[in-house]
Amino acid sequence: MLRWTITFIILALIAGILGFGGIAAGAAGIAKVLFFIFLILFIFSLLTGRKKV
């Protein structure tokens, strides 16, 4: 999922440089949503990680 976030961030940057405002905003929005989903899943996995018995 982090790979998709990075992909959409790069797409947003390239689209922003080339002047495609709508595409850049859409890609940045998708990247932001994926980043927060990744962050929540990461924190959840840290809290419920494997515990040694």
N, CA, C, O and CB atoms as a CASP TS submission, in Angstrom:
PFRMAT TS
TARGET T0000
AUTHOR 0000-0000-0000
METHOD Language model
MODEL 1
PARENT N/A
ATOM      1  N   MET     1       0.830  -1.184   0.000  1.00  0.00           N
ATOM      2  CA  MET     1       0.000   0.000   0.000  1.00  0.00           C
ATOM      3  C   MET     1       0.877   1.252   0.000  1.00  0.00           C
ATOM      4  O   MET     1       0.526   2.259  -0.615  1.00  0.00           O
ATOM      5  CB  MET     1      -0.946  -0.004   1.210  1.00  0.00           C
ATOM      6  N   LEU     2       1.991   1.190   0.673  1.00  0.00           N
ATOM      7  CA  LEU     2       2.909   2.324   0.680  1.00  0.00           C
ATOM      8  C   LEU     2       3.426   2.588  -0.732  1.00  0.00           C
ATOM      9  O   LEU     2       3.655   3.739  -1.105  1.00  0.00           O
ATOM     10  CB  LEU     2       4.086   2.067   1.648  1.00  0.00           C
ATOM     11  N   ARG     3       3.609   1.538  -1.510  1.00  0.00           N
ATOM     12  CA  ARG     3       4.070   1.693  -2.894  1.00  0.00           C
ATOM     13  C   ARG     3       3.053   2.481  -3.717  1.00  0.00           C
ATOM     14  O   ARG     3       3.435   3.316  -4.536  1.00  0.00           O
ATOM     15  CB  ARG     3       4.323   0.313  -3.538  1.00  0.00           C
ATOM     16  N   TRP     4       1.751   2.220  -3.506  1.00  0.00           N
ATOM     17  CA  TRP     4       0.712   2.958  -4.222  1.00  0.00           C
ATOM     18  C   TRP     4       0.709   4.418  -3.807  1.00  0.00           C
ATOM     19  O   TRP     4       0.521   5.301  -4.643  1.00  0.00           O
ATOM     20  CB  TRP     4      -0.665   2.335  -3.971  1.00  0.00           C
ATOM     21  N   THR     5       0.918   4.682  -2.518  1.00  0.00           N
ATOM     22  CA  THR     5       0.969   6.057  -2.035  1.00  0.00           C
ATOM     23  C   THR     5       2.096   6.820  -2.705  1.00  0.00           C
ATOM     24  O   THR     5       1.909   7.944  -3.171  1.00  0.00           O
ATOM     25  CB  THR     5       1.139   6.088  -0.518  1.00  0.00           C
ATOM     26  N   ILE     6       3.268   6.201  -2.749  1.00  0.00           N
ATOM     27  CA  ILE     6       4.421   6.848  -3.378  1.00  0.00           C
ATOM     28  C   ILE     6       4.171   7.052  -4.864  1.00  0.00           C
ATOM     29  O   ILE     6       4.552   8.084  -5.417  1.00  0.00           O
ATOM     30  CB  ILE     6       5.696   6.017  -3.163  1.00  0.00           C
ATOM     31  N   THR     7       3.538   6.086  -5.518  1.00  0.00           N
ATOM     32  CA  THR     7       3.223   6.213  -6.942  1.00  0.00           C
ATOM     33  C   THR     7       2.313   7.406  -7.201  1.00  0.00           C
ATOM     34  O   THR     7       2.557   8.181  -8.125  1.00  0.00           O
ATOM     35  CB  THR     7       2.564   4.932  -7.458  1.00  0.00           C
ATOM     36  N   PHE     8       1.266   7.562  -6.392  1.00  0.00           N
ATOM     37  CA  PHE     8       0.345   8.671  -6.607  1.00  0.00           C
ATOM     38  C   PHE     8       0.970  10.009  -6.240  1.00  0.00           C
ATOM     39  O   PHE     8       0.634  11.024  -6.849  1.00  0.00           O
ATOM     40  CB  PHE     8      -0.920   8.460  -5.805  1.00  0.00           C
ATOM     41  N   ILE     9       1.874  10.038  -5.258  1.00  0.00           N
ATOM     42  CA  ILE     9       2.580  11.280  -4.937  1.00  0.00           C
ATOM     43  C   ILE     9       3.455  11.700  -6.108  1.00  0.00           C
ATOM     44  O   ILE     9       3.473  12.872  -6.483  1.00  0.00           O
ATOM     45  CB  ILE     9       3.434  11.114  -3.661  1.00  0.00           C
ATOM     46  N   ILE    10       4.178  10.751  -6.687  1.00  0.00           N
ATOM     47  CA  ILE    10       5.032  11.054  -7.842  1.00  0.00           C
ATOM     48  C   ILE    10       4.187  11.502  -9.025  1.00  0.00           C
ATOM     49  O   ILE    10       4.557  12.444  -9.727  1.00  0.00           O
ATOM     50  CB  ILE    10       5.881   9.827  -8.230  1.00  0.00           C
ATOM     51  N   LEU    11       3.051  10.836  -9.256  1.00  0.00           N
ATOM     52  CA  LEU    11       2.149  11.230 -10.334  1.00  0.00           C
ATOM     53  C   LEU    11       1.624  12.644 -10.115  1.00  0.00           C
ATOM     54  O   LEU    11       1.531  13.425 -11.062  1.00  0.00           O
ATOM     55  CB  LEU    11       0.983  10.245 -10.442  1.00  0.00           C
ATOM     56  N   ALA    12       1.281  12.976  -8.878  1.00  0.00           N
ATOM     57  CA  ALA    12       0.793  14.324  -8.566  1.00  0.00           C
ATOM     58  C   ALA    12       1.877  15.368  -8.800  1.00  0.00           C
ATOM     59  O   ALA    12       1.597  16.448  -9.321  1.00  0.00           O
ATOM     60  CB  ALA    12       0.303  14.394  -7.113  1.00  0.00           C
ATOM     61  N   LEU    13       3.109  15.055  -8.420  1.00  0.00           N
ATOM     62  CA  LEU    13       4.206  16.002  -8.635  1.00  0.00           C
ATOM     63  C   LEU    13       4.468  16.237 -10.118  1.00  0.00           C
ATOM     64  O   LEU    13       4.650  17.377 -10.547  1.00  0.00           O
ATOM     65  CB  LEU    13       5.477  15.496  -7.961  1.00  0.00           C
ATOM     66  N   ILE    14       4.486  15.164 -10.898  1.00  0.00           N
ATOM     67  CA  ILE    14       4.726  15.292 -12.339  1.00  0.00           C
ATOM     68  C   ILE    14       3.586  16.061 -12.993  1.00  0.00           C
ATOM     69  O   ILE    14       3.827  16.937 -13.823  1.00  0.00           O
ATOM     70  CB  ILE    14       4.882  13.901 -12.996  1.00  0.00           C
ATOM     71  N   ALA    15       2.348  15.744 -12.629  1.00  0.00           N
ATOM     72  CA  ALA    15       1.208  16.442 -13.201  1.00  0.00           C
ATOM     73  C   ALA    15       1.199  17.916 -12.794  1.00  0.00           C
ATOM     74  O   ALA    15       0.810  18.778 -13.583  1.00  0.00           O
ATOM     75  CB  ALA    15      -0.092  15.768 -12.771  1.00  0.00           C
ATOM     76  N   GLY    16       1.622  18.201 -11.579  1.00  0.00           N
ATOM     77  CA  GLY    16       1.700  19.584 -11.121  1.00  0.00           C
ATOM     78  C   GLY    16       2.761  20.376 -11.872  1.00  0.00           C
ATOM     79  O   GLY    16       2.552  21.543 -12.207  1.00  0.00           O
ATOM     80  N   ILE    17       3.888  19.748 -12.134  1.00  0.00           N
ATOM     81  CA  ILE    17       4.960  20.408 -12.879  1.00  0.00           C
ATOM     82  C   ILE    17       4.517  20.691 -14.309  1.00  0.00           C
ATOM     83  O   ILE    17       4.831  21.747 -14.859  1.00  0.00           O
ATOM     84  CB  ILE    17       6.235  19.546 -12.876  1.00  0.00           C
ATOM     85  N   LEU    18       3.792  19.755 -14.911  1.00  0.00           N
ATOM     86  CA  LEU    18       3.359  19.913 -16.293  1.00  0.00           C
ATOM     87  C   LEU    18       2.121  20.798 -16.422  1.00  0.00           C
ATOM     88  O   LEU    18       1.725  21.136 -17.538  1.00  0.00           O
ATOM     89  CB  LEU    18       3.081  18.559 -16.899  1.00  0.00           C
ATOM     90  N   GLY    19       1.507  21.177 -15.313  1.00  0.00           N
ATOM     91  CA  GLY    19       0.389  22.110 -15.352  1.00  0.00           C
ATOM     92  C   GLY    19      -0.987  21.476 -15.411  1.00  0.00           C
ATOM     93  O   GLY    19      -1.962  22.169 -15.700  1.00  0.00           O
ATOM     94  N   PHE    20      -1.097  20.197 -15.150  1.00  0.00           N
ATOM     95  CA  PHE    20      -2.403  19.540 -15.140  1.00  0.00           C
ATOM     96  C   PHE    20      -2.969  19.624 -13.730  1.00  0.00           C
ATOM     97  O   PHE    20      -2.794  18.705 -12.930  1.00  0.00           O
ATOM     98  CB  PHE    20      -2.300  18.052 -15.618  1.00  0.00           C
ATOM     99  N   GLY    21      -3.641  20.718 -13.428  1.00  0.00           N
ATOM    100  CA  GLY    21      -4.117  20.987 -12.067  1.00  0.00           C
ATOM    101  C   GLY    21      -5.110  19.976 -11.551  1.00  0.00           C
ATOM    102  O   GLY    21      -4.993  19.523 -10.412  1.00  0.00           O
ATOM    103  N   GLY    22      -6.100  19.605 -12.371  1.00  0.00           N
ATOM    104  CA  GLY    22      -7.123  18.666 -11.926  1.00  0.00           C
ATOM    105  C   GLY    22      -6.570  17.285 -11.671  1.00  0.00           C
ATOM    106  O   GLY    22      -6.927  16.637 -10.688  1.00  0.00           O
ATOM    107  N   ILE    23      -5.697  16.833 -12.555  1.00  0.00           N
ATOM    108  CA  ILE    23      -5.086  15.513 -12.398  1.00  0.00           C
ATOM    109  C   ILE    23      -4.172  15.496 -11.176  1.00  0.00           C
ATOM    110  O   ILE    23      -4.151  14.524 -10.421  1.00  0.00           O
ATOM    111  CB  ILE    23      -4.295  15.122 -13.667  1.00  0.00           C
ATOM    112  N   ALA    24      -3.420  16.573 -10.987  1.00  0.00           N
ATOM    113  CA  ALA    24      -2.515  16.648  -9.835  1.00  0.00           C
ATOM    114  C   ALA    24      -3.294  16.639  -8.529  1.00  0.00           C
ATOM    115  O   ALA    24      -2.902  15.973  -7.571  1.00  0.00           O
ATOM    116  CB  ALA    24      -1.642  17.908  -9.915  1.00  0.00           C
ATOM    117  N   ALA    25      -4.392  17.375  -8.492  1.00  0.00           N
ATOM    118  CA  ALA    25      -5.199  17.415  -7.269  1.00  0.00           C
ATOM    119  C   ALA    25      -5.827  16.054  -6.988  1.00  0.00           C
ATOM    120  O   ALA    25      -5.893  15.623  -5.837  1.00  0.00           O
ATOM    121  CB  ALA    25      -6.294  18.487  -7.380  1.00  0.00           C
ATOM    122  N   GLY    26      -6.287  15.380  -8.037  1.00  0.00           N
ATOM    123  CA  GLY    26      -6.872  14.047  -7.850  1.00  0.00           C
ATOM    124  C   GLY    26      -5.856  13.040  -7.358  1.00  0.00           C
ATOM    125  O   GLY    26      -6.137  12.267  -6.442  1.00  0.00           O
ATOM    126  N   ALA    27      -4.679  13.043  -7.956  1.00  0.00           N
ATOM    127  CA  ALA    27      -3.627  12.108  -7.546  1.00  0.00           C
ATOM    128  C   ALA    27      -3.151  12.418  -6.130  1.00  0.00           C
ATOM    129  O   ALA    27      -2.879  11.503  -5.352  1.00  0.00           O
ATOM    130  CB  ALA    27      -2.441  12.163  -8.528  1.00  0.00           C
ATOM    131  N   ALA    28      -3.050  13.699  -5.793  1.00  0.00           N
ATOM    132  CA  ALA    28      -2.632  14.072  -4.440  1.00  0.00           C
ATOM    133  C   ALA    28      -3.681  13.644  -3.414  1.00  0.00           C
ATOM    134  O   ALA    28      -3.337  13.208  -2.315  1.00  0.00           O
ATOM    135  CB  ALA    28      -2.387  15.592  -4.350  1.00  0.00           C
ATOM    136  N   GLY    29      -4.951  13.768  -3.771  1.00  0.00           N
ATOM    137  CA  GLY    29      -6.017  13.335  -2.864  1.00  0.00           C
ATOM    138  C   GLY    29      -5.980  11.835  -2.624  1.00  0.00           C
ATOM    139  O   GLY    29      -6.124  11.377  -1.491  1.00  0.00           O
ATOM    140  N   ILE    30      -5.787  11.075  -3.690  1.00  0.00           N
ATOM    141  CA  ILE    30      -5.693   9.617  -3.555  1.00  0.00           C
ATOM    142  C   ILE    30      -4.479   9.241  -2.716  1.00  0.00           C
ATOM    143  O   ILE    30      -4.563   8.361  -1.858  1.00  0.00           O
ATOM    144  CB  ILE    30      -5.613   8.943  -4.942  1.00  0.00           C
ATOM    145  N   ALA    31      -3.347   9.906  -2.960  1.00  0.00           N
ATOM    146  CA  ALA    31      -2.132   9.616  -2.189  1.00  0.00           C
ATOM    147  C   ALA    31      -2.342   9.918  -0.710  1.00  0.00           C
ATOM    148  O   ALA    31      -1.865   9.178   0.150  1.00  0.00           O
ATOM    149  CB  ALA    31      -0.943  10.428  -2.728  1.00  0.00           C
ATOM    150  N   LYS    32      -3.046  10.991  -0.416  1.00  0.00           N
ATOM    151  CA  LYS    32      -3.293  11.359   0.984  1.00  0.00           C
ATOM    152  C   LYS    32      -4.150  10.307   1.677  1.00  0.00           C
ATOM    153  O   LYS    32      -3.856   9.905   2.802  1.00  0.00           O
ATOM    154  CB  LYS    32      -3.976  12.737   1.068  1.00  0.00           C
ATOM    155  N   VAL    33      -5.209   9.863   1.005  1.00  0.00           N
ATOM    156  CA  VAL    33      -6.083   8.837   1.588  1.00  0.00           C
ATOM    157  C   VAL    33      -5.317   7.540   1.815  1.00  0.00           C
ATOM    158  O   VAL    33      -5.419   6.937   2.883  1.00  0.00           O
ATOM    159  CB  VAL    33      -7.298   8.580   0.678  1.00  0.00           C
ATOM    160  N   LEU    34      -4.547   7.107   0.812  1.00  0.00           N
ATOM    161  CA  LEU    34      -3.779   5.866   0.956  1.00  0.00           C
ATOM    162  C   LEU    34      -2.739   5.978   2.061  1.00  0.00           C
ATOM    163  O   LEU    34      -2.484   5.002   2.767  1.00  0.00           O
ATOM    164  CB  LEU    34      -3.097   5.508  -0.361  1.00  0.00           C
ATOM    165  N   PHE    35      -2.126   7.167   2.222  1.00  0.00           N
ATOM    166  CA  PHE    35      -1.139   7.358   3.274  1.00  0.00           C
ATOM    167  C   PHE    35      -1.771   7.188   4.645  1.00  0.00           C
ATOM    168  O   PHE    35      -1.202   6.527   5.514  1.00  0.00           O
ATOM    169  CB  PHE    35      -0.495   8.734   3.157  1.00  0.00           C
ATOM    170  N   PHE    36      -2.948   7.782   4.848  1.00  0.00           N
ATOM    171  CA  PHE    36      -3.588   7.671   6.152  1.00  0.00           C
ATOM    172  C   PHE    36      -4.067   6.247   6.429  1.00  0.00           C
ATOM    173  O   PHE    36      -4.010   5.788   7.570  1.00  0.00           O
ATOM    174  CB  PHE    36      -4.755   8.639   6.243  1.00  0.00           C
ATOM    175  N   ILE    37      -4.535   5.551   5.405  1.00  0.00           N
ATOM    176  CA  ILE    37      -4.908   4.146   5.584  1.00  0.00           C
ATOM    177  C   ILE    37      -3.677   3.326   5.962  1.00  0.00           C
ATOM    178  O   ILE    37      -3.736   2.493   6.866  1.00  0.00           O
ATOM    179  CB  ILE    37      -5.561   3.580   4.295  1.00  0.00           C
ATOM    180  N   PHE    38      -2.559   3.563   5.267  1.00  0.00           N
ATOM    181  CA  PHE    38      -1.320   2.865   5.589  1.00  0.00           C
ATOM    182  C   PHE    38      -0.874   3.174   7.013  1.00  0.00           C
ATOM    183  O   PHE    38      -0.450   2.277   7.742  1.00  0.00           O
ATOM    184  CB  PHE    38      -0.219   3.247   4.598  1.00  0.00           C
ATOM    185  N   LEU    39      -0.970   4.435   7.408  1.00  0.00           N
ATOM    186  CA  LEU    39      -0.545   4.835   8.750  1.00  0.00           C
ATOM    187  C   LEU    39      -1.399   4.164   9.822  1.00  0.00           C
ATOM    188  O   LEU    39      -0.866   3.696  10.828  1.00  0.00           O
ATOM    189  CB  LEU    39      -0.615   6.358   8.899  1.00  0.00           C
ATOM    190  N   ILE    40      -2.707   4.111   9.625  1.00  0.00           N
ATOM    191  CA  ILE    40      -3.601   3.472  10.586  1.00  0.00           C
ATOM    192  C   ILE    40      -3.304   1.974  10.681  1.00  0.00           C
ATOM    193  O   ILE    40      -3.257   1.417  11.778  1.00  0.00           O
ATOM    194  CB  ILE    40      -5.072   3.703  10.189  1.00  0.00           C
ATOM    195  N   LEU    41      -3.104   1.324   9.533  1.00  0.00           N
ATOM    196  CA  LEU    41      -2.788  -0.106   9.553  1.00  0.00           C
ATOM    197  C   LEU    41      -1.433  -0.375  10.209  1.00  0.00           C
ATOM    198  O   LEU    41      -1.269  -1.382  10.898  1.00  0.00           O
ATOM    199  CB  LEU    41      -2.797  -0.667   8.131  1.00  0.00           C
ATOM    200  N   PHE    42      -0.467   0.513  10.001  1.00  0.00           N
ATOM    201  CA  PHE    42       0.842   0.359  10.622  1.00  0.00           C
ATOM    202  C   PHE    42       0.746   0.468  12.143  1.00  0.00           C
ATOM    203  O   PHE    42       1.318  -0.350  12.863  1.00  0.00           O
ATOM    204  CB  PHE    42       1.814   1.409  10.077  1.00  0.00           C
ATOM    205  N   ILE    43       0.027   1.471  12.629  1.00  0.00           N
ATOM    206  CA  ILE    43      -0.140   1.628  14.076  1.00  0.00           C
ATOM    207  C   ILE    43      -0.896   0.443  14.658  1.00  0.00           C
ATOM    208  O   ILE    43      -0.552  -0.050  15.732  1.00  0.00           O
ATOM    209  CB  ILE    43      -0.878   2.940  14.398  1.00  0.00           C
ATOM    210  N   PHE    44      -1.925  -0.015  13.952  1.00  0.00           N
ATOM    211  CA  PHE    44      -2.684  -1.180  14.410  1.00  0.00           C
ATOM    212  C   PHE    44      -1.787  -2.415  14.500  1.00  0.00           C
ATOM    213  O   PHE    44      -1.881  -3.184  15.456  1.00  0.00           O
ATOM    214  CB  PHE    44      -3.869  -1.454  13.468  1.00  0.00           C
ATOM    215  N   SER    45      -0.914  -2.606  13.502  1.00  0.00           N
ATOM    216  CA  SER    45      -0.032  -3.776  13.529  1.00  0.00           C
ATOM    217  C   SER    45       1.014  -3.663  14.637  1.00  0.00           C
ATOM    218  O   SER    45       1.440  -4.678  15.189  1.00  0.00           O
ATOM    219  CB  SER    45       0.660  -3.949  12.176  1.00  0.00           C
ATOM    220  N   LEU    46       1.431  -2.442  14.966  1.00  0.00           N
ATOM    221  CA  LEU    46       2.365  -2.275  16.084  1.00  0.00           C
ATOM    222  C   LEU    46       1.699  -2.626  17.411  1.00  0.00           C
ATOM    223  O   LEU    46       2.312  -3.247  18.279  1.00  0.00           O
ATOM    224  CB  LEU    46       2.898  -0.834  16.128  1.00  0.00           C
ATOM    225  N   LEU    47       0.448  -2.225  17.557  1.00  0.00           N
ATOM    226  CA  LEU    47      -0.256  -2.474  18.813  1.00  0.00           C
ATOM    227  C   LEU    47      -0.645  -3.936  18.985  1.00  0.00           C
ATOM    228  O   LEU    47      -0.684  -4.436  20.109  1.00  0.00           O
ATOM    229  CB  LEU    47      -1.491  -1.610  18.889  1.00  0.00           C
ATOM    230  N   THR    48      -0.930  -4.621  17.898  1.00  0.00           N
ATOM    231  CA  THR    48      -1.377  -6.009  17.989  1.00  0.00           C
ATOM    232  C   THR    48      -0.358  -6.967  17.405  1.00  0.00           C
ATOM    233  O   THR    48      -0.715  -8.027  16.890  1.00  0.00           O
ATOM    234  CB  THR    48      -2.706  -6.182  17.283  1.00  0.00           C
ATOM    235  N   GLY    49       0.908  -6.596  17.484  1.00  0.00           N
ATOM    236  CA  GLY    49       1.957  -7.434  16.927  1.00  0.00           C
ATOM    237  C   GLY    49       2.115  -8.751  17.692  1.00  0.00           C
ATOM    238  O   GLY    49       1.466  -8.991  18.711  1.00  0.00           O
ATOM    239  N   ARG    50       2.982  -9.571  17.170  1.00  0.00           N
ATOM    240  CA  ARG    50       3.224 -10.859  17.828  1.00  0.00           C
ATOM    241  C   ARG    50       3.849 -10.643  19.181  1.00  0.00           C
ATOM    242  O   ARG    50       4.805  -9.883  19.334  1.00  0.00           O
ATOM    243  CB  ARG    50       4.122 -11.757  16.970  1.00  0.00           C
ATOM    244  N   LYS    51       3.298 -11.316  20.149  1.00  0.00           N
ATOM    245  CA  LYS    51       3.827 -11.225  21.506  1.00  0.00           C
ATOM    246  C   LYS    51       4.499 -12.545  21.859  1.00  0.00           C
ATOM    247  O   LYS    51       3.966 -13.621  21.586  1.00  0.00           O
ATOM    248  CB  LYS    51       2.703 -10.882  22.529  1.00  0.00           C
ATOM    249  N   LYS    52       5.662 -12.446  22.461  1.00  0.00           N
ATOM    250  CA  LYS    52       6.361 -13.660  22.867  1.00  0.00           C
ATOM    251  C   LYS    52       5.693 -14.247  24.098  1.00  0.00           C
ATOM    252  O   LYS    52       5.292 -13.531  25.016  1.00  0.00           O
ATOM    253  CB  LYS    52       7.851 -13.373  23.142  1.00  0.00           C
ATOM    254  N   VAL    53       5.586 -15.550  24.093  1.00  0.00           N
ATOM    255  CA  VAL    53       4.924 -16.244  25.196  1.00  0.00           C
ATOM    256  C   VAL    53       5.947 -16.772  26.162  1.00  0.00           C
ATOM    257  O   VAL    53       5.589 -17.390  27.164  1.00  0.00           O
ATOM    258  CB  VAL    53       4.047 -17.384  24.684  1.00  0.00           C
TER
END
